[in-house]
Amino acid sequence: MGRLQGRSTVVTGAASGIGRASAILFAQEGATVVCVDRAEAVADTVKQITDAGGRAVAMTGDVSDEAFVESFIARAVSDFGGLDACYANAGISSAGQAGFAELTAEHWMTVLKVNLIGPFLAIKHASKVMIPAGKGSIICTASVAGLRSGAGGVPYSASKAGVINLVQTTANEFYGTGVRVNAICPGLIETGMTRGVYEYARAKGTADRIGQLNPLARGGEPSEIAHAALFLASDDSSYVNGQAIVVDGGLSSSHPVARRGKR
């Protein structure tokens, strides 16, 4: 029996990368999945799940739109009987800006709406279903960029720092309810968001240097974050609450140093 057998789940950002890997893994472990994304490719994720015998539905929209968030939480309840886990994974980068001085308030608002307001709304509306049931797991994707500088642009990093604080504060807001709220802080993972970094390195013939700053000396795969999400969605993490779990190959374990190469 799967670790999420018979459970109803939601995964946002499910059209690709970490979200797609997580939705598919949740389904493989027995969950039903409401797959959410603004991209139509979320239907391909659902097809992969249903072709393998799982149950899933797709919904497209803006995760910073409160009415849309209410609708996908309601869909989990109406189609699958409740909500046991909600993974607020959708996010965007702050790429495309020349530098700090060129950043605009509009760009900040775009990043914060998706990366921080989106998780807030998911927590708000998922908890309305979970609290009466006396249980539930809410997971948010933060980032190592939310821990300290050097892993992302300023708006992106600030938004992810906000996510870390959001899960800490809401975990305490839900004192005594049985609802848990946690975050995952990925390091460098090959996704649509980081595709440019990987393609540039491969074009230059330096793909072997990707991830060289962490002790594992490699980048990560979406499936490696999906397994962390599975842990947090399952009963295996029943005493884990208000935490930001780092999955980065050891990158954040050290201050910057000059690497001497592999031994």
N, C-alpha and C positions, 0 to 999 in steps of 0.2 A: 504494500500500500504506500502511496506517495505521501510526502511530508505535508502536502496541502490538500489531501484528499477530501472532496466534498466542500471545499471552501470557495467563497466568492471573493474575487479580487479585482482591482483596477490597476492598470499601469498606464501612466501618461508618457508621452514621448515614445510611443510604441512602434513607430513606423520604421525605425532603424536603430542601429547601435545598441547601447545598453538597454534601452526600453524594449526593443524587439527581442533581444536575448533573454531578458527577464520574463517577458510575457510568455515566450515559448517554454522556458524552464518551469514557470509556475504551472502551466498547463500540463507539462510532462509529469509534474508532481501531483496532479489530480485536481488542480483548481480550475474553476471557470474564470474567464478573464474578459473584462471590458477593456479593450485596447483603444487608447485615445491618442490622437495626434492632430496637428493642423494639416499634415501632408496626407494625400490620398493613398500613399503607399502603406498606410496602416492596414488597408484591406488585404495586402499581401501577407502581413503578419498573421492576420486572422485565418487566411487560407492555409498557411503552413500549419497552424494549430488544428484546424478542422480536418485537413487532409490526413493528419496523424491520429485522428479519432478524438480530439479534444473539443471543448466547447468554448466559443469566444464570439464576441461581437465587436464591431468597429464603430467608433464615433469620431467625427472630425470637427475641430473647432479650436477656439482660443482659450487656453487654460487660465488666462487672466480675466476672462469674462465670467462673472459670478453665475449668471443664468446658465451658461454652458456647463460649469462645474456642477451645479445642482443637478443638471440633467444627466450627466454621466454617473453620478452617485446614485440617482434614482433608477437609472437603467440597471445597475448592479442588483438593486433590491427587487425591481419588478421582474427581471429576466432570470435571476439566479438566487433569489430568496433572501438576500441580506448582503452584508459587507464584512468580510473578515480581515482583509488587508488592502491597503491603498498605497501604491508606490508612486509618489509625485516626483517623477524623474525628468519631465520635460524641461529643457533649458536651451538658451542661446548663448553664443560667445559675444565678446565685445571687440571682435576683430573688425578691421576696416577703418580704424581711426589712426591718423598719422602719429599722434602723441597726446599727452595729457592736455596740453594747451589747446588742442583742436577739438577736444571732447565738447559735446553740446548737452544741454539739459534734456533735449529730446532723445538723444541717444541713451543717456542714463535712464530715462523713464521707460524706454523700450526694453532695456535689459532688466530693470528692476521689476517691471510688470510680469514678465514671463518667469524669471528666476526666483523671485521672492514673493510677489503677490500671488502667483500661481500656487506655490506650496501652501501659503497661508489659507487660500480658499479651499484647497483640497483637505487640509487639516480641519478647517471649520466645518465643512459639510460632511466629511467622512465621520467625524466625531459625533455628529448628530445622530447617525445611525448606530455607531458602535457603543456609545455611552449607555443607551437604554438596554443594550444586549449585555453590558458588563464586561466586554472584552473587545479586542481589536488591535491591529498593528498598523501604524502609519509610518511610512518610510519616505525620506526625502533625499534627493541627490544634491549634496553640497560639492565640495572640491577641496583638494589640498591648497588651492588658491585662496580659499577662505580662512586658512590657518596663518599664512604669512605671505609676504611678497615673493615674486619671482616665478609664479606659476600661471599668470594670466593677466589680462588687462585690468585697469583700475575698476571700471564699473562691474565687470564680471566678478572680480575678486571680492569687492564689497558686497555684491549680491549674495555670494556664497557664504561669506562671513555672517550675513544676516540669516541665512538658512540654518547655520549651526546654532545661532542664538535662538532662532525660532523653535527648533525642536527641544532645546533645553527649557525654554520658558513654557511652552505648551505642555510638555511632559508634566510640569508642575501644576499647570492650570487644571490638568485632568487627575489631580490627586484623588486616589481612592476609587477611581472609576473602572480600573482594569484595562484602560486604553493606553497603549505604549506608543511613544513617538521617538524615532531615531533617524539619524542621517548616515549616509555613506559619503566618504570623501575620496573619490577616485584620484589617482595620479594621471599620468599620460596614458590614455587608452585610445586605440585606433577606432574612431567613430567618424561620422560625417562632420562633426565639429572640428576634428583634428586632421581631416583628410589632407588639407594643404600642407601641413607639416610633414606628413609621411610621404606624399607625392614629391615634395621638394627634395627630401633626403634621398629618395630612390632615384630621382633624376640626376642628382649630383654623385650618385654612387656611394653615399654615406649612410645608407639605411642601417648598417651595423652599429652606428653611433646613437641611434634612437634609444632613449632611456639610459644613456651612459652615466647620468648623474645619480642613479639609484643603485644600491648594492646588487640587485639582480641583473643590472646592466641590460635591461630590455624594456620595451613598452608593454602595456597590458592589453588584454583582450576583453571585449564586452562580456563574454561569458564569465570572466573572473569577477566582475562586479555583480553580475546576475546571481552568482552563487552566494555572495554576501547578502543580497536582497532576499534570497530564498531563506537564508538563516534568520534574518530579522522578521520575515513574514510568518515563520513557522514557530511551533512551540519550543524549538531548540533554544530560542532566545527569550524565553518567558520571563527572565529576570533582568533583561537588558532594556533600559529605558533612559531617555534623555541623553543618549550618547551620539558622538560623531565618530564613526568607525572608519579609520583610514585604510585604504587599499591602494598602495602606491609603490610597491616593490621596495619599500624602505626609504624612499626619497626624503620624507619629512623627519627621518630619524637623525639627521645630521645637519650641521651647519655646512655651508659651501666650502669645499676643499678642492685643491688641484689633484685630479686623479692621476695615478701612476700607470694606469692600464691594468689589464687582467694578468693574474699570476698563473 
